[in-house]
Amino acid sequence: MTAMELSGKVALITGGSRGIGYGVAEALVARGDRVAITGRNEDSLKEAVEQLGSDRAIYIAGKAHDEAHQAIAVERTMEAFGRVDFLVNNAGTNPVFGPVADLDLGVARKVFETNVISALGFAQKTWHAWQKENGGAIVNVASVAGIAPSPFIAAYGVSKAALINLTQQLAHEFAPKVRVNAIAPAVVKTKFAQALYEGREEEAAASYPLARLGVPSDIGGAAAFLTSEQSDWVTGQTLVVDGGIFLNAGVG
């Protein structure tokens, strides 16, 4: 793209080297935004920046729950691009499967640190660095597991429910300057979610009315909408992107 085709807007995307985060980065770069992506694996981040275009993207390696990393990521974005209009909190973890009855509380704390507290930390820092005075939008990547019980991934679901409530709190506090919304995907074909469909994708997809699992670009499109002028009157909402799976929740 030429300089004339740039939108002038900048997004910071956590967990942006692959999967949903990379799908979001691709969608925003395609419309003319510049992006800063974060993640733990520097090699994956370098590869993602090469694919996105080194003139359109930068990376900052680090752990999402690390407050020092959060500060550095926002500072680097401001240094490189002079602004941070959009924040997409996509970084997440799910190190344990099963119900909460016997959940190790140390593991529960780790899940909340990454899935909830890091999102709050990044939101605070982008707010103070740019958005408080200049406006913008925040998108938190939640999950359908945060809307209805999912015993197989219970700790993850509880953390995503907290993220949805955090979305509403931030939307209320940051209005009218900044719009804050969430996306709640069902199963998306990523390495992160592989355990939920590997070796049984056809079976897993059969219960979806749209007859397929999600792909990262599905969530990228939703994030692009929620950071666009077309959603200027939308805040505090959770957009369910689930291939229709919740349609199967009725009786009969």
N, C-alpha and C positions, 0 to 999 in steps of 0.2 A: 504494500500500500504506500501511496505517497503521503507526504505530510498533510496535504489538503484533505485526505480521507480520514485523518485521525479525528476522533470525537472530542478530544480534549479532556476526557474523563479518565480516572485512574481507579483501579480496584486492587485491594489487598485480599488475597485468597489463601486461607490456611489449609494445609493438607492438599496443596495444589499440584503435586508432581504426577499424580496418576488418578485413575478412577473418577469419582464424581467431581473432585476438585479440579482436575485437569479438564473435564468436560465443561465446567463452568468457565475456566480460563479460555478455552477454545471459543466458546460462544461470545464472550465479551471482546476478545481480540478480533473476532470476525466482524463485529459491528464497529470497530474502530477504537476501542478502549486500549489503554496500556495496563499491564498487570504486574503485580509483585506477588510471587507465590512462595509459600513456606512449606517446610517439611523436614523430616529427620534425615533423609538420605540425600547427601549432596550429589552423588552421581545421578540419581533419578531426577533431581531438580535441574541439573545441568542439561540433561537430555530433554526435559520438558521445555526449557527455555530455548534450546536450539530449534525445537519443533514449532514453538510459538513465534519465534523470531527474536533475536537478541536485541533488535531495535524497538521491540514492543514489550519485552518482558525482562524482569530481573528475578533473582531468587535470594532468599535468606534462609539458611539452614539452621534448624534448632528444634527444640521440643515445645509444643504449643503451650503446655502448662507452666513453662519457665517464664517468670515475669521479666527477667532480663532479656530473654529472646523476644518477647512481645514488644518491649520498648525499642529494641534494636530494629525489629522488622518495620515498625511504624516510622522510625527515624530514617532508615534506609530508603523507604518508599518516598518520604518527603524530600530527601536529598536528591533522589534520582528523578522524580517527576514533579515535585513542588506542590503536591496535593494528594489527598486520598479520599475520593468521593464515595467509594463503595467498599464495604467490608463484607466478605463472605466467610462466615465461620463454618468451615467444613471439617476441620481436624477432629477425629474421633477415635475411640478405642473400644474394644470389646474382648477383653482377655479371658472371659469366663462364660460358660454356657450352663444353663440350668436355672432352677427357681431360686428365690431369695431366702428360703427357710434356713439353709445352711451356708449362705454366702459368707465368705471371708470378708470381714469388715475392712481390712487393709486393701483388698481388691476393690471393694465398693468405693473407697476414698479415691483410688487411682482413676476409676471410671469417671467419677464426678469431677475430679481435677481437670481431666482432659476434655470431657464432653460438655461441661457446664462452666466451671470456673475460668477456663482459658477463654471461652467465648465472652464472658464478662470482662476479663482483662483486656482483650483486644478491643472490645467495644468502648471501654473507658478511654483507652489510649488514642484511638482514632477520633473519638469525640473531642478530646482536648487538643489534639494536634491540628485538626482541620474542620471537622464536621460541625462543631458547636457554633462556629462563626459563619461557615460557608454552606452548610447543609449537606445532604447526601442520603444514602440508604444503607441499611444493614440487612443481610439475609443470613439466617441461621439454619443450617441443614440439620433437621431433626429426623424423625422417623415415624412410620405408622405405629411402631412399637411404643411410641410415647402417647398414643391416643387410645389404644386398647391393650389389654394384657397380652403379653407374649412370654409365657413361662420359660420357653427354651432360651430366650435372651433377656431374662427378667431385669438384671442390673442395668443393662443397656437401655431397656425400655423406660425404666424409672428415671434414668438420667436424661433421656430425651423428653420425657414429660416435664422435667424441671426446665429444660431448655426452651420448651414451648411457653411456659409461664414466664421465664426470663424475657422472652421475646415481647410478651405483652407489657411487662414492667418497663422495659427499655422504650417501647413504642410510646407509652404514656409519658415517661420522663423526657424523652428526646424530642417530642413534638413541640412546635410544628416544623422545626428545622430538619429533622432526620426521620425518615420512615423506617420502621423495623418490622420485618416479616420473617416467617419461617417456611421451610418446605419440608413436607413429611413424605419421603419416598417409601414405597414398598421395596421388595428385593430388586436391587440393581446389579447387573453383572459386572462386578469388580472383584479384585483380589480380596478386598476386605470382607465381602459377603460370600466368598466362594464356598464356605462350609455349608451354606444354606441351599446350594443347588448343584454342587459338583457331582457329576456322575448320575444326576437325576433331573437335568434341566427340563426335559420334556414333561416329566411328571410334575415338577414344581410349577411350570407355566400353565398346566392344564386347568388349574383352579382360577386363573385370571380371565375375566371376561374378554379382555383384548388379546388373550392367547399367547402372550409372551412376557418375559421378564423385562424389567427396565434396562436401559443402557445409559451411560453417563450423559449423552447429549440430551436425553429427556429432561434431566435435572438442569443441565446447562441452559436449555430453553426457558425453563421456569425461572431460573435466577436472572436471566437476561430481561424477562418481563418485569420482575419485581425490582429491578434497578433501572427501569426505563420510565420515560414520561407517560407511557400508557398506564402505569400503575400509580400515578401521582396522588390518587385519592384512596390509596390502600395502605393501611398500617395496622399493626397488631394482629395480623391474620396468619393462619397456617394453611398453606396451599398443599392439599393432599395430591400427590402424583403417584398413583398406585395401580395403574392399569385396570382399575375397576374392582380390585379385590374386595373392597369394603361393601360392594353390592351384594356379596354372598353372605353378609352378616344377618340378613333378615330371617324371620321364622317361616318354615314351610318350604 
